[in-house]
């Protein structure tokens, strides 16, 4: 069987250097860094959802929303709810985010996704700070988000059971 021109130029996830890099990064990072990567992926696909809707590409928007939802579901899955109130609060936040992402996808409306993008970005900033602190960094200067923010994100790993590689 011979490969046609489109078969030889199409990039599979294993051939995509960016996907390979992200996978390697996720596999070799610590649990908190993996959560940061998951947030980055959820945000990336949520932005793609909004952009695709604005272009009128409903199929691309749908696929991007599904990817973002899958990553948020992964964030929920890695929570250890027995770890305390912060983990339970995060679970509630993740459920809200999933509901809004699904609503935006079903209605083909960017507004619900845009709403949760702000929340995802705030959480990403907090987790980036937790990651930096876990590596022995100094606290963030005044005026920057603190790692414990409104959800009490100061204690790492916050009931984190582990995170896989759903970011590429």
C-alpha positions as CSV (number, residue, x, y, z in Angstrom):
1,X,0.0,0.0,0.0
2,X,1.4,3.4,-1.0
3,X,1.0,6.5,0.9
4,X,-0.7,9.5,-0.8
5,X,0.6,13.0,-0.5
6,X,-1.7,13.8,2.4
7,X,-0.7,10.7,4.2
8,X,3.0,11.7,4.2
9,X,2.5,15.3,5.2
10,X,0.0,14.8,8.0
11,X,1.5,15.0,11.4
12,X,0.4,12.5,14.1
13,X,0.7,13.4,17.7
14,X,3.8,11.2,18.0
15,X,5.4,13.1,15.1
16,X,4.4,16.6,16.3
17,X,7.5,18.0,18.0
18,X,5.4,20.4,20.2
19,X,3.2,17.5,21.3
20,X,6.3,15.4,22.0
21,X,7.9,18.2,24.1
22,X,4.7,18.7,26.1
23,X,4.4,15.0,26.8
24,X,8.0,14.8,27.9
25,X,7.6,17.9,30.0
26,X,4.5,16.4,31.7
27,X,6.0,13.0,32.3
28,X,9.2,14.4,33.9
29,X,7.7,17.1,36.0
30,X,6.5,16.9,39.6
31,X,2.8,16.7,40.5
32,X,2.4,20.5,41.0
33,X,4.1,21.3,37.7
34,X,1.8,18.7,36.0
35,X,-1.2,20.6,37.3
36,X,0.3,23.8,35.9
37,X,0.7,22.1,32.5
38,X,-3.0,20.9,32.7
39,X,-4.2,24.5,33.4
40,X,-2.1,25.8,30.5
41,X,-3.7,23.1,28.2
42,X,-7.2,23.9,29.4
43,X,-6.7,27.6,28.8
44,X,-5.1,27.0,25.4
45,X,-8.1,24.9,24.2
46,X,-10.6,27.3,25.7
47,X,-9.0,30.1,23.8
48,X,-9.1,28.0,20.6
49,X,-12.8,27.4,21.3
50,X,-13.5,31.1,21.5
51,X,-11.4,31.9,18.5
52,X,-13.0,29.2,16.4
53,X,-16.5,30.4,17.3
54,X,-15.5,33.9,16.3
55,X,-14.3,32.6,12.9
56,X,-17.5,30.6,12.5
57,X,-15.7,27.2,12.6
58,X,-18.1,25.3,14.7
59,X,-16.3,21.9,14.3
60,X,-13.0,23.3,15.5
61,X,-14.8,25.1,18.3
62,X,-16.5,21.9,19.4
63,X,-13.2,19.9,19.3
64,X,-11.4,22.6,21.3
65,X,-14.1,22.8,23.9
66,X,-14.1,19.0,24.3
67,X,-10.3,19.1,24.8
68,X,-10.6,21.9,27.4
69,X,-13.4,20.0,29.2
70,X,-11.3,16.8,29.2
71,X,-8.4,18.6,30.8
72,X,-10.6,20.1,33.5
73,X,-12.1,16.6,34.1
74,X,-8.5,15.4,34.5
75,X,-7.9,18.1,37.1
76,X,-10.9,16.9,39.0
77,X,-9.8,13.3,38.8
78,X,-6.4,14.0,40.4
79,X,-7.9,15.7,43.4
80,X,-7.9,13.7,46.7
81,X,-11.1,15.0,48.2
82,X,-10.1,13.5,51.6
83,X,-7.2,16.0,51.7
84,X,-9.5,18.7,53.1
85,X,-11.6,21.7,52.3
86,X,-9.3,23.2,49.7
87,X,-9.6,20.1,47.5
88,X,-13.4,20.1,48.0
89,X,-13.5,23.8,47.0
90,X,-11.4,23.1,43.9
91,X,-13.7,20.2,43.0
92,X,-16.7,22.7,43.1
93,X,-14.8,25.2,41.0
94,X,-13.9,22.5,38.4
95,X,-17.5,21.4,38.3
96,X,-18.6,25.0,37.6
97,X,-15.9,25.4,34.9
98,X,-17.0,22.2,33.2
99,X,-20.7,23.3,33.3
100,X,-19.8,26.6,31.7
101,X,-17.5,25.1,29.1
102,X,-20.3,22.6,28.1
103,X,-22.8,25.4,28.0
104,X,-20.6,27.5,25.7
105,X,-20.1,24.5,23.5
106,X,-23.7,23.5,23.3
107,X,-25.0,27.1,22.7
108,X,-22.0,27.9,20.4
109,X,-21.6,31.0,22.5
110,X,-18.1,32.2,23.5
111,X,-19.4,34.0,26.6
112,X,-19.5,31.1,29.1
113,X,-16.0,30.0,28.0
114,X,-14.7,33.6,28.3
115,X,-16.1,33.7,31.8
116,X,-14.2,30.6,32.9
117,X,-11.0,31.6,31.1
118,X,-10.6,34.4,33.6
119,X,-11.0,31.9,36.4
120,X,-8.6,29.4,34.8
121,X,-6.0,32.1,34.4
122,X,-6.3,33.1,38.1
123,X,-5.9,29.5,39.2
124,X,-3.0,29.0,36.8
125,X,-1.2,32.0,38.4
126,X,-1.8,30.6,41.9
127,X,-0.5,27.1,40.9
128,X,2.5,28.7,39.2
129,X,3.3,30.4,42.5
130,X,2.8,27.1,44.4
131,X,5.2,25.4,42.0
132,X,7.8,28.2,42.4
133,X,7.5,28.0,46.2
134,X,7.8,24.2,46.1
135,X,11.1,24.7,44.4
136,X,12.3,27.0,47.2
137,X,11.4,30.3,45.6
138,X,10.5,33.4,47.5
139,X,7.0,34.6,48.1
140,X,5.5,36.8,45.4
141,X,6.0,40.5,45.9
142,X,3.1,42.7,47.0
143,X,0.6,43.3,44.3
144,X,1.0,39.9,42.7
145,X,-1.4,37.0,43.4
146,X,-0.5,35.0,46.5
147,X,-0.4,31.3,46.4
148,X,-3.3,31.0,48.8
149,X,-5.7,33.3,47.0
150,X,-9.4,33.1,47.6
151,X,-9.3,29.3,47.5
152,X,-6.5,28.8,50.0
153,X,-3.9,27.4,47.6
154,X,-1.0,27.9,49.9
155,X,-0.5,24.2,50.8
156,X,1.0,22.1,48.1
157,X,0.2,19.6,46.7
158,X,-3.4,20.1,48.0
159,X,-4.6,16.6,47.9
160,X,-3.1,16.0,44.5
161,X,-3.2,12.4,43.6
162,X,-1.1,12.9,40.5
163,X,-1.6,14.2,37.0
164,X,-1.3,12.7,33.6
165,X,-0.5,14.2,30.2
166,X,-3.7,15.6,28.8
167,X,-2.2,18.8,27.6
168,X,-0.9,18.2,24.1
